[in-house]
C-alpha cells in the first residue's frame, strides 16, 4: 500500500521505540514539546523506499538538538534504521518522514529545572507533493510580510506560530506562501527557502541565524553548480526580490516552485521563467539519484555527526 497520496487511518506511527496505529499513538500531557515547544523536528523525503540526503538531515537534527541542549537519543545508524522501518511499515514508495524529539515529560509543568528527563521521540509518514501540470504555466502566488520571528531561526524548532499565522494570511489571500523580510532583506518563506534569478544569476540569502539551513536549499546549489548555472549566496533586498526575473521556493517535500506573483506584483512576465524550466526537471531526476540509507555495517556511522 503506497501512502504518498495521504495517510490512511491505519497508518503506523513511531513513539519511543514502538510502531503504533495512529489512534494509539499518544504522549504525556506534560511533555515539554506539547507545553513549551521545547523540541526540534526534521522532514525527510523518501523516494521509492530510499531517503534523500539522510546524512545531511541527521546532521541538522543533531545540530538543532545541540543548540537546545537536548541529548541526541540515537546514533546515525539507529535513526537510519528507524526511518527505514517506518517508511516500509507505511507502504514505502514516495513519502515524507516527520521526526520530532522533545526534552521529555517531567512530572509537572515548570519552565526550567535541572532534573533530567528522557527524550520523547515521535515519527510518522506523510505524502510528498508532486508538482501539478499547471505549475509550468501559472507558478504560485505569494505574499510579502515583515519577519516577526525570534532570532534563532537557524534551529529547526517546533515553535512555529508566526509561520502558521503567515501561512494563514497567505491562504486568506489565495496565495501559496508568505515570504519574510527583515530590515529590508529577504530571510525565507514561512515553510521554504527563497531563490531569485536576475540576468541569469541565481542568488539565495546567505546562512545566518535568521533562516533555516535548508537541506534542499543546499542540494539546489550543488545541482546548479554541477549543471553549469551561475549561483551565489548573497543578501537579497526586498527591491531585488520584486525586480527579479524569477523567484523560486525550495523545500524538502516540494523541490523547486516558481513564484509568479508577490502580492499584486508580477515576477518577470508573471509566468515561470526559463532558468526554472531548465533546472527543475533535471533537479527532480538528480534528487532521486541521491537517495539511500546509511550503511549499518560501517562502524564509523555509529558516531553522531
Secondary structure as UniProt FT lines:
FT   TURN            4..5
FT   TURN            9..10
FT   STRAND          12..15
FT   TURN            16..17
FT   STRAND          18..21
FT   HELIX           22..24
FT   TURN            29..30
FT   HELIX           32..36
FT   STRAND          39..47
FT   TURN            48..49
FT   STRAND          50..52
FT   HELIX           54..67
FT   TURN            68..69
FT   HELIX           76..89
FT   TURN            90..91
FT   STRAND          95..102
FT   STRAND          120..126
FT   TURN            133..134
FT   HELIX           135..138
FT   STRAND          140..146
FT   TURN            153..154
FT   HELIX           161..172
FT   TURN            173..174
FT   STRAND          177..182
FT   TURN            183..184
FT   STRAND          185..189
FT   STRAND          193..198
FT   TURN            199..200
FT   STRAND          201..204
FT   TURN            209..210
FT   HELIX           215..226
FT   TURN            227..228
FT   STRAND          231..233
FT   HELIX           238..243
FT   STRAND          246..251
FT   TURN            252..254
FT   STRAND          255..262
FT   TURN            263..264
FT   STRAND          265..266
FT   TURN            268..270
FT   HELIX           274..289
FT   TURN            296..297
FT   HELIX           299..302
//
